[in-house]
Amino acid sequence: PRGAGGRAPSSSIPRGCLEESKMKELYPPLPVVNIKSLPASKVDYRDLYACPLYKTQERGAGYVTTLHLRTKNYPPRKWVIAGVALLLDVVE
């Protein structure tokens, strides 16, 4: 199965966190992700990147939600500066 596509990072399945993408890989697939709901007071936001999820590459009106993804090897600001987002559909 295939999950949403990313906009720069790839996900490391064994480590369960964001990592650098391979060269020339603009939309690497994200594996299926289990999403669970927690009270905000119980979430440890350290090493989590608040990643926006969009319907397509056309950002803005296509915003769906924000997912908090683990990032152990790099600080979350690295992904913010790179403009990393998840896309539900890639139109090429």
C-alpha positions, 0 to 999 in steps of 0.5 A: 500500500502507498500513503501520501506523497512527500515534498522532499523528505523520504520516510525511513520505515525502520526508524519511523522518522523523516530523512533526506530524500534520494537525489532527483526524487521530488515526490517520494511515497510515504508508507501508510501511517497510523494516526492516533488522537491524543490530548494536546497536553499529553503530546511531546512535541520535541523532535516532531515536525508539524507537517501540513497536508494538502490535497494537491500541489496547489497549496492554500485552499487545498489545506487539509490538516497538520500531521506531526511527524518524527524527525530524529536526525535533523531538527524540525526547522530543517523541514520548515525551511525546505518547505516540506509538505504531504500531498494526497494527490500528485498531478504531473 
